Amino acid sequence: MNFNFSILTLAVLMLSSGNLFSQNPINSDQSSDERVSPLLCNPDIRHRLINATANELFKTTSVNDTLNLPFFDDFSSETCWPKATLWSDSTAYVNFGFCINPPSIGAVTFDGIDKDGNAYDDVNAGATGLCDVLTSLPIDLASDLNGVPYLTSDSLFLIFYYQRKGRGDKPETNDSLSLQFYNVVTQSWEYAWSVTGNSTGDTTFSKVKISINNPSYRQRGFKFRFRNHGSKNGMLDIWNVDYIYLNKFLPPDYEVIRDYSFVNQAYPLFSSYASIPWTHYNSINASQQSALLRPAAVLTVRNNNDPAPFPLSISGKVVDPFGNPTQLFGGGGSNSIIVPLNTNTNPPSAFAASSFFSNPSAFDQTYFDVVYALGQTSGGLPDDFAQNDTLIHRQHFFDYYSYDDGSAELAYGINGVNAKLAYRFDILKGDTLRGVNMFFAQSGTSVASQQFRLAVWSGNASGPQGNPVYEEFNQTPAYLDSINKFKTYKTDPIYLGPGTWYFGFIQNNAVLLNIGLDVNTPADPTKKYFNTSGSWTQSQLPGMWMIRPVFSGEELYSGIGTNQSSNQFTIYPNPATDHVRLNYPEDLGSNAIVEFLDVTGRLVKSVNNRQDNIPLTDLNAGIYFVRLTYGDAGIIQVSRLVVKP
């Protein structure tokens, strides 16, 4: 699905982000041939709007609800929008991608993007002003949960951490982040704190602690809110805020917070790839599979303000789609560490098992959940905030290879007529290429009408070799696919043998096509090549491109099972909204079983025997595979179904 986007001139891009790229440390080494740019919309929010549930889209908290202390949010639940149980606004963006080493995993980002993922102003060049607002629900600062009034001598503090820029665009000195308190007596907002941007941005979080002792604040119905002023033209002038904690603190230190947390999201278990086609991974032997894996998990644990640290247990396991676990490390009190006060520690996490992926189904796509957990060595929860003590990473095995994590923080482009971009993938198994998934990011003037050639090169570790072995002409960037954010550029069915291949494009004109750049994933220059002058050069810029070659023995979306009959059943309507009907041969038996599976191969619905009208109200919008099993004949058929909102 393409979204309408008002065209900003290149002058707007230079005005709104020119200072960023002349001074931003992330991009200080980029050349005139390569360019990293901020995004002018938020594709993650747009994608989630398409697939969101009603509870995510609409606030459900009663206007009469008033919270009691303590108030705490560390944004460790990746929900995109702030929690409706704590906040009344949805404009700031909850994510894992833009913050660097937060107090606990995740942060809330303030920029120039609204709650729907669009720029606040996509018409007026260089427009600045108030952008995101994050307002707490009403809080009772007059008495505690038991109705006991707070005394004047009681110490009420608001603590939070902030970071300029992180992995995004830095706010300049004329940009600001501010905090306001609601005066219940005068029913007005009053400034409590503010900070401006600087010339470099931050790689660390700064801590702020504010005493709340004004009697006009210590009322039932107190609120506080964060606001940022900056560019209204996109994901610019970024601020990250984390670990917001409002409570009554006791002397003498007023600040004992018993909390241990994971700091960063979990990386894939493979040392290089984020995803590998299951049929390719399953085709190689055990030693080859082990060689693809990391030797240990990449984890960071922080002690947030506990002055008397105790032994902490770290464990990890892999759980298959049917709930069967394999222990990776730890468990039973092993892997014990002590994390010093207010420091980050990388715990021991070497994998004890060398093989832990086994597909209990016959599908050619699957997934595994990797779960890391903190605990006391003697058992039980390690602290008062359990939400940041567990990391879950879903290790996908779809029909493509990928390095990226699915989120773009920036956009990458090359400049020049016939400029070439080539992305290296080492294919494990000979298979048929069916297409290439690409994620194009909006940054600057729309390039949706600019043509390029999809290209595949043979090559080796030194780069692409010779002319492309395959080209698909007259392609144009598409900004968003309604299902997975990527656009699938289908190819002719081409068999590619195992080995090194390069996938990318050759652009017709000297424009920046702006492929999505995943900055969270560490860069590997040996995988990224560009050619603007007749020779291939490794890109040294941060992150990995969002390009994924797709392989399948069958045409894309033709099914995920085997033993398919030529008498394929039909589904109608398709796409469907609230129900479907199936039409299949009578002579194949009356005891057919109809199963609905999501794109990962997970069974989400099953209907026995023939049913004329199958309700879909229990399924979310998305793509499903409908598997029909004829019990009498032993035949399996699979068809694709799209369920609309």
Secondary structure, DSSP 8 states (H G I E B T S, - for coil): ---------HHHHHHHHHHHHHH-GGGTT--SSEEEE--SB-HHHHHHHHH--HHHHS--S-TT--B-S-EEE---S--SS--TTTBS---SEEESSS-SS-SSS-EEEESSB-TTSBBS-SSSTT-EEEEEEEEB--EE-SB-TTS-B--TTSEEEEEEEEEEBTTS----TT-EEEEEEEETTTTEEEEEEEEE--SS-BSS-EEEEEE---TTTSSEEE-EEEEEEEESSSS-S-EEEEEEEEEEE-TTTS----EEEE-S----SBSS-SB--HHHHTTS-HHHHHHHB-SB----EEEES-SS---EEEEEEEE-TTS-EEEEE--TT-SEE---TT-EE----B-S-S-----SSS-S-EEEEEEEEEEETTSS-SSS-GGGSEEEEEEEE-SB-B-S-S--SEEEEE-STT-EEEEEEEESS-EEEEEEEE-B---SS--TT--EEEEEEEEETTEE-SS-SEEEEEE------TTTS-EEEEEEEEEE-SEEEEEEEEESSSS---EEEESSS---GGGEEEESSSS-EE--SSSEE-EEEEE-SS-TTS-S-SS--SS--EEESSSBSSEEEEE--GGG-S-EEEEEE-TTS-EEEEEES--SSEE-TTS-SEEEEEEEEETTTTEEEEEEEEE--
